[in-house]
Amino acid sequence: MNRILIVAATTGYQTRSFEEAAASLGAEIVYATDRCKSLADPWRDGAIAIKFADPHAAADLIVERLAERPVDGVIGLGDRPAYVASCAAMRLGIPFHAPQAVSAAIHKVHTRGRLLGAGLRTPWFVSAPVDAPLDAFADRVRFPCVVKPVHLSASRGVMRANDVAEFERARQRLAALLERPDVAREGGQREILVEGFIPGHEYALDGVLDRGALRVFAIFAKPDPLDGPFFEETIYVTPPGLPEATERLIAGTVAHAAAALGLSHGPVHAECRVNTEGVFVLEIAPRPIGGLCGRALRFRTRDRDGLSLEEVLLRFALGDPLEGYGREAAASGVMMVPIPARGRYRDVEGLDEARALEGVRDVVVTATPGQYVEPLPEGHSYLGFVFAEGDLPEQAVARLRAAHARLRFTFDRDLARGPAYFDLGGT
């Protein structure tokens, strides 16, 4: 039986999908997760307990635990897990992105420097400690600009500023976010990146690098504007409705950027802005698409239909070159259900109604009753995911919006004043 190491956070959504895919392949997953080693396997998955804050010690422990029963492949789910996975893969002699490449890819300033050095289109950028005197930025910042932490993902802490007053408010808000214990555990870096705002449409690319060659699984359009003041993603839809030449340009630019970072073998998720100047790569994460968004993709081969992204990634990790694999023909999309305001999630109505709509494949609520939730820029999660398909991308998007309009979430915003109700339709 093939065995695959998956490095993941204990709070990740994707692990169950990988377990289902592994079962269909007859493979075994070995987890390494950031859990307390003093607890006696609370999730009953036999995971190796590691700390992302000490990636080299984590990799050493993984290698030690796998000495008697080696694994055949490695996957990292998330930015910090990907770095641990790269360190472990190097020690185990398994093909994967090199640690120095992953380190550059998950640090926004290092990414900007590598892309600039490779001659790729890059906005102007400066970096400094978040609490540096305002004078440290005054001569170098132009407006509009974007202020972001160097090490967080999923648009957390990312804010647009149109003038000096907005810039200072964004900087103070980001400083407060970086003081939070959960953020400090993400690496504790208080450096921030300030860069020029790039107008245009935003797209995401998912695929794998196979010993340096990019294989594109999908390019997603993001039909909702991402112009600030925050950058909460909602809908991804594929195909993106672009001319074939533009799709090739996006893929070629992402491949060039991946080579500039040194990424070579494993999953990649890239974010790009496209305007009349060309393609600007915002980031390339050395991991698959996050959350449950991968369920928007289904693949086919000559022999089978309906393969999940997770099964394809497991096959790739085991050495399958993926020749003959292609995405299913229907347009498909996912909506990441946004959080309207801070509060404690209570319940949702309208799930059956939303799921019954034509073309809606599923609606999954990932928030749990009693969970405290908050929107961006401080928040870092969603209420759930809606999946739909159609003959055309526009039809898939319309079905996502229609399903979302049926959902009615209940929150306790202030326990002293009772519950608050949010009809999220039409956002």
matplotlib code that plots the C-alpha trace (Angstrom):
import matplotlib.pyplot as plt

x = [0.0, 1.3, 1.7, 1.6, 2.7, 0.3, 1.4, -1.6, -3.1, -5.5, -8.2, -7.9, -11.0, -9.3, -8.1, -11.4, -11.4, -7.9, -9.0, -11.9, -9.5, -6.9, -9.5, -10.5, -6.9, -6.2, -3.5, -2.7, -2.3, 0.2, -0.6, 1.8, -0.2, 0.3, -1.2, -0.3, 2.0, 0.8, -2.7, -3.4, -4.4, -7.6, -8.6, -7.7, -5.8, -2.4, -0.8, 2.7, 2.5, 4.7, 5.1, 5.1, 7.1, 10.1, 10.0, 13.4, 12.7, 9.3, 11.0, 13.5, 10.7, 8.8, 11.8, 12.4, 8.8, 8.8, 12.1, 10.5, 7.6, 8.6, 6.2, 6.0, 5.0, 4.5, 1.8, 1.6, -1.8, -1.2, 1.8, 3.6, 2.7, 4.2, 7.5, 7.6, 6.7, 9.6, 12.1, 10.8, 10.8, 14.4, 15.5, 13.4, 14.7, 11.2, 10.7, 9.1, 9.7, 13.0, 12.8, 14.5, 12.0, 9.0, 10.5, 10.7, 7.2, 5.5, 7.2, 5.6, 8.7, 11.0, 8.5, 8.4, 12.2, 12.5, 9.9, 11.4, 14.9, 13.4, 12.1, 8.4, 5.8, 5.9, 4.3, 6.6, 7.0, 8.7, 8.9, 9.5, 8.5, 4.8, 5.7, 8.4, 8.0, 5.7, 8.7, 10.2, 7.4, 6.7, 9.1, 8.5, 4.8, 2.4, -1.3, -3.4, -1.4, -1.9, -0.7, -0.3, 1.6, 4.4, 3.4, -0.4, -2.6, -6.2, -6.1, -5.9, -4.7, -4.6, -6.0, -6.0, -5.1, -5.9, -4.1, -1.9, -4.7, -6.0, -2.5, -1.9, -5.3, -4.5, -1.0, -2.5, -5.1, -2.5, -0.3, -3.1, -3.8, -0.1, -0.3, -3.0, -1.7, -3.0, -1.2, 2.0, 1.9, 1.9, 5.5, 5.4, 6.8, 6.0, 7.3, 4.8, 4.8, 3.4, 3.0, 1.3, -2.4, -2.7, -6.0, -7.5, -9.3, -8.0, -7.6, -6.3, -4.4, -4.2, -2.0, 1.3, 4.9, 6.2, 10.0, 9.8, 7.1, 3.8, 0.6, -2.5, -5.6, -7.7, -7.7, -10.4, -12.0, -13.1, -16.2, -16.6, -14.4, -11.4, -10.6, -10.6, -10.7, -10.4, -9.9, -12.4, -12.7, -16.1, -16.6, -14.2, -15.4, -13.7, -13.3, -12.5, -14.1, -10.8, -9.3, -7.0, -4.1, -4.7, -4.9, -1.6, -0.1, -1.3, 0.1, 3.4, 3.8, 3.0, 5.6, 8.2, 7.4, 7.6, 11.0, 12.1, 11.1, 12.8, 9.6, 9.9, 7.8, 4.4, 1.1, 0.9, -1.9, -1.1, -3.0, -2.7, -4.0, -4.4, -4.7, -3.7, 0.0, -0.1, 0.0, 1.1, 1.7, 0.6, 1.8, 2.4, 1.6, 3.4, 0.3, -3.2, -6.1, -7.4, -10.5, -13.0, -12.6, -11.0, -14.4, -15.2, -12.9, -13.6, -11.3, -11.6, -9.3, -9.9, -11.3, -12.9, -15.0, -15.5, -12.0, -11.6, -8.7, -7.5, -7.3, -5.3, -2.9, -2.4, -1.7, 0.8, 2.5, 2.9, 4.6, 1.7, 2.7, -1.0, -0.9, -4.4, -6.0, -8.3, -10.9, -14.5, -16.2, -19.0, -18.3, -18.1, -17.6, -17.5, -18.6, -16.8, -19.7, -18.6, -19.0, -21.1, -20.0, -18.4, -20.5, -21.1, -22.6, -25.9, -27.7, -28.7, -32.0, -32.6, -30.0, -32.4, -33.9, -30.5, -29.3, -32.4, -31.8, -30.9, -27.1, -26.2, -24.0, -23.7, -23.9, -21.5, -21.6, -18.3, -19.0, -20.1, -22.8, -21.2, -18.1, -17.0, -16.5, -15.3, -14.8, -11.6, -9.2, -9.0, -10.9, -9.5, -12.3, -15.7, -19.2, -19.1, -19.0, -21.5, -20.8, -22.6, -22.1, -23.6, -23.1, -21.4, -19.4, -22.1, -24.7, -22.6, -22.1, -25.8, -26.6, -24.0, -25.6, -29.1, -28.2, -26.5, -29.6, -31.6, -29.3, -30.4, -27.8, -28.4, -25.7, -25.4, -23.7, -24.1, -25.4, -26.8, -29.0, -30.0, -29.5, -28.9, -30.2, -28.4, -30.1, -27.0, -28.8, -27.7, -24.1]
y = [0.0, 3.5, 5.9, 9.7, 12.3, 15.2, 18.2, 20.2, 22.4, 20.7, 23.3, 22.7, 21.8, 19.7, 16.7, 14.8, 15.2, 13.8, 10.9, 10.0, 10.3, 8.1, 5.4, 5.3, 4.8, 2.2, 4.5, 5.4, 9.0, 9.8, 13.2, 15.6, 18.4, 21.3, 19.8, 19.4, 16.4, 15.9, 15.0, 11.4, 11.6, 13.6, 13.4, 9.7, 9.9, 8.9, 12.2, 13.2, 16.2, 19.0, 22.8, 24.9, 27.6, 25.2, 23.7, 22.0, 20.3, 19.3, 17.8, 15.9, 14.4, 13.4, 11.7, 9.9, 8.7, 7.5, 5.6, 2.2, 2.8, 5.2, 7.3, 7.5, 11.1, 14.4, 17.2, 20.4, 22.0, 25.7, 28.0, 27.0, 23.3, 23.5, 24.7, 21.8, 19.4, 20.8, 20.3, 16.8, 15.9, 17.0, 14.8, 11.9, 12.2, 12.7, 15.1, 18.4, 22.1, 23.1, 24.7, 27.9, 28.3, 27.7, 30.2, 32.8, 32.1, 32.4, 35.7, 38.6, 40.8, 38.0, 37.1, 40.7, 40.9, 37.6, 38.6, 42.0, 40.5, 38.2, 41.1, 40.4, 43.1, 44.2, 47.1, 49.5, 48.2, 49.0, 47.2, 48.1, 47.2, 47.9, 50.3, 52.2, 56.0, 57.4, 59.3, 55.9, 55.6, 59.2, 59.7, 56.2, 55.7, 56.8, 56.5, 54.4, 51.7, 48.4, 47.6, 43.9, 41.6, 39.7, 36.3, 35.9, 34.4, 34.5, 38.4, 38.6, 42.0, 43.4, 46.9, 49.7, 53.3, 56.2, 59.0, 59.5, 59.4, 56.1, 54.7, 55.5, 54.0, 50.8, 50.6, 50.9, 48.3, 46.0, 46.5, 45.5, 42.4, 41.4, 41.6, 38.9, 35.6, 33.5, 35.7, 35.8, 32.0, 32.3, 33.4, 36.6, 38.8, 42.5, 43.5, 44.9, 45.3, 48.5, 48.3, 50.1, 49.2, 47.3, 48.1, 45.4, 42.0, 39.3, 35.6, 32.5, 29.6, 26.1, 23.4, 21.5, 21.9, 18.6, 18.9, 22.5, 22.2, 23.8, 21.8, 24.0, 22.5, 25.6, 29.3, 30.9, 34.3, 36.4, 38.2, 40.4, 43.5, 43.4, 47.1, 47.5, 48.8, 45.1, 42.2, 39.5, 36.9, 35.5, 33.7, 31.7, 30.4, 28.4, 28.6, 32.3, 33.5, 34.9, 34.8, 31.7, 34.0, 35.7, 32.3, 31.3, 34.6, 34.1, 30.5, 31.6, 34.4, 32.1, 29.6, 32.4, 33.6, 30.0, 29.6, 32.9, 31.7, 28.3, 26.3, 23.1, 20.1, 20.1, 21.9, 25.7, 28.3, 31.6, 34.9, 37.4, 40.8, 41.5, 44.9, 46.7, 46.5, 42.7, 40.1, 41.0, 37.9, 38.8, 35.5, 31.9, 29.7, 26.3, 24.4, 23.5, 25.9, 26.3, 25.6, 23.4, 25.4, 22.4, 20.7, 23.1, 21.0, 17.6, 15.8, 13.1, 10.6, 8.2, 5.7, 7.7, 10.8, 12.7, 12.5, 15.0, 17.4, 15.6, 12.3, 13.9, 15.5, 12.2, 10.5, 13.2, 12.9, 9.1, 9.8, 9.7, 12.1, 13.0, 12.5, 12.4, 14.1, 17.1, 19.2, 18.2, 20.4, 22.1, 25.6, 25.4, 27.7, 28.1, 30.9, 31.4, 32.6, 35.9, 36.9, 40.1, 41.3, 40.2, 37.9, 34.4, 32.1, 30.5, 28.8, 28.9, 28.5, 27.9, 25.2, 22.7, 25.4, 26.5, 22.9, 22.2, 24.9, 23.7, 23.5, 23.8, 20.9, 21.5, 24.0, 23.3, 25.4, 25.1, 27.5, 25.7, 26.9, 29.1, 29.9, 33.5, 34.9, 38.2, 39.6, 40.7, 42.3, 40.7, 37.5, 34.5, 32.2, 31.9, 30.7, 28.0, 27.2, 27.0, 25.0, 25.3, 24.5, 25.5, 25.4, 28.8, 30.6, 33.3, 30.6, 29.0, 32.4, 33.2, 29.9, 30.6, 33.9, 32.5, 29.8, 32.3, 34.5, 31.6, 31.4, 33.2, 33.1, 33.9, 35.5, 36.7, 40.0, 41.3, 38.8, 41.7, 42.8, 39.4, 37.8, 39.5, 38.1, 38.5, 37.8, 37.4, 37.4, 39.9, 40.5]
z = [0.0, -0.9, 2.0, 1.6, 4.2, 4.5, 6.6, 7.7, 10.3, 12.7, 11.7, 7.9, 5.9, 3.3, 5.2, 4.9, 1.2, 1.0, 3.2, 0.8, -2.2, -0.5, 0.3, -3.4, -4.3, -1.7, -0.2, 3.4, 4.7, 7.4, 9.0, 10.6, 12.3, 14.7, 17.8, 21.4, 21.7, 25.3, 24.2, 23.4, 19.8, 20.2, 16.5, 16.4, 13.2, 14.5, 13.4, 14.2, 16.6, 15.3, 15.7, 12.6, 14.6, 14.5, 11.0, 11.0, 14.3, 12.9, 9.8, 12.0, 14.0, 10.9, 9.5, 12.8, 13.0, 9.4, 9.6, 9.9, 7.5, 4.8, 2.7, -1.1, -1.5, 0.4, 0.3, 2.4, 2.9, 3.8, 3.6, 6.8, 6.4, 2.9, 4.4, 6.9, 4.1, 1.9, 4.7, 5.4, 1.7, 1.3, 4.2, 2.9, -0.7, -2.1, -5.0, -3.8, -3.9, -2.3, 1.2, 0.1, -2.7, -0.4, 2.1, -0.6, -1.9, 1.5, 2.4, 0.4, 0.4, -0.7, -3.5, -4.7, -4.8, -6.8, -9.3, -9.8, -10.3, -12.9, -14.9, -14.3, -13.9, -10.2, -8.4, -6.5, -3.0, 0.3, 3.6, 7.2, 10.8, 11.3, 14.2, 12.3, 12.4, 9.7, 8.3, 7.3, 4.7, 3.8, 0.9, -0.6, -0.5, -3.3, -3.4, -3.8, -2.1, -0.4, 3.1, 4.0, 6.5, 5.0, 6.2, 6.5, 3.7, 2.4, 2.3, 6.1, 7.1, 3.6, 3.2, 0.6, 1.5, -0.7, 1.3, 4.3, 6.8, 5.5, 5.4, 9.0, 10.1, 8.1, 9.6, 13.2, 12.5, 11.1, 14.1, 16.4, 14.3, 14.5, 18.3, 18.5, 20.0, 17.1, 14.6, 16.6, 16.4, 12.6, 12.8, 14.8, 12.0, 12.5, 9.1, 6.6, 2.9, 1.2, -2.5, -5.4, -6.0, -9.3, -11.1, -13.3, -13.0, -10.7, -11.6, -9.8, -11.4, -9.9, -11.0, -10.3, -11.3, -12.6, -12.2, -13.4, -16.0, -15.2, -15.7, -15.3, -13.8, -14.0, -14.3, -12.2, -12.8, -9.8, -11.0, -7.9, -7.9, -5.5, -5.3, -1.5, 1.1, 2.0, -0.4, 0.6, -2.1, -2.8, -6.2, -8.3, -11.6, -14.4, -17.3, -16.9, -20.1, -21.4, -24.9, -25.3, -25.8, -22.5, -20.7, -22.3, -21.1, -17.5, -17.5, -19.1, -16.6, -13.6, -14.9, -15.2, -11.7, -10.3, -11.8, -10.4, -6.9, -7.5, -7.2, -9.1, -8.0, -6.3, -6.2, -6.8, -6.4, -8.0, -7.8, -10.7, -11.7, -15.5, -17.1, -20.2, -19.1, -18.9, -16.1, -12.5, -10.3, -6.8, -5.2, -5.9, -2.9, -2.9, -2.1, -3.5, -3.5, 0.1, 2.0, 0.2, -3.0, -4.7, -4.9, -7.7, -9.9, -11.4, -13.7, -16.3, -18.0, -20.9, -18.4, -15.7, -15.0, -11.8, -10.2, -7.4, -7.2, -4.1, -5.9, -8.7, -6.3, -4.5, -7.8, -8.7, -5.3, -5.9, -9.2, -11.8, -14.6, -15.1, -18.9, -20.3, -17.3, -18.1, -16.3, -16.9, -19.6, -17.6, -16.2, -12.4, -9.5, -5.8, -3.5, -0.2, 1.9, 3.5, 7.1, 7.4, 10.8, 14.1, 16.1, 17.4, 14.7, 15.8, 12.9, 9.2, 7.4, 3.8, 3.2, 1.6, -0.5, -1.8, -2.4, -4.5, -7.0, -10.6, -11.1, -7.4, -6.5, -2.8, 0.0, 2.9, 6.1, 7.9, 10.8, 13.9, 16.3, 19.0, 16.9, 17.0, 13.5, 12.1, 8.6, 7.0, 7.5, 11.0, 10.1, 8.2, 7.5, 5.8, 6.9, 4.3, 0.6, -2.3, -5.4, -8.7, -12.4, -15.7, -19.5, -19.3, -16.6, -16.3, -15.6, -12.9, -11.2, -11.4, -9.7, -7.0, -6.3, -6.3, -3.8, -1.6, -1.6, 0.0, 3.0, 6.2, 9.0, 12.6, 14.8, 18.4, 17.7, 21.3, 23.9, 26.0, 23.1, 21.7, 18.3, 15.0, 11.7, 8.4, 5.1, 3.0, -0.4, -3.0, -1.7]

ax = plt.figure().add_subplot(projection="3d")
ax.plot(x, y, z, "-o")
ax.set_aspect("equal")
plt.show()
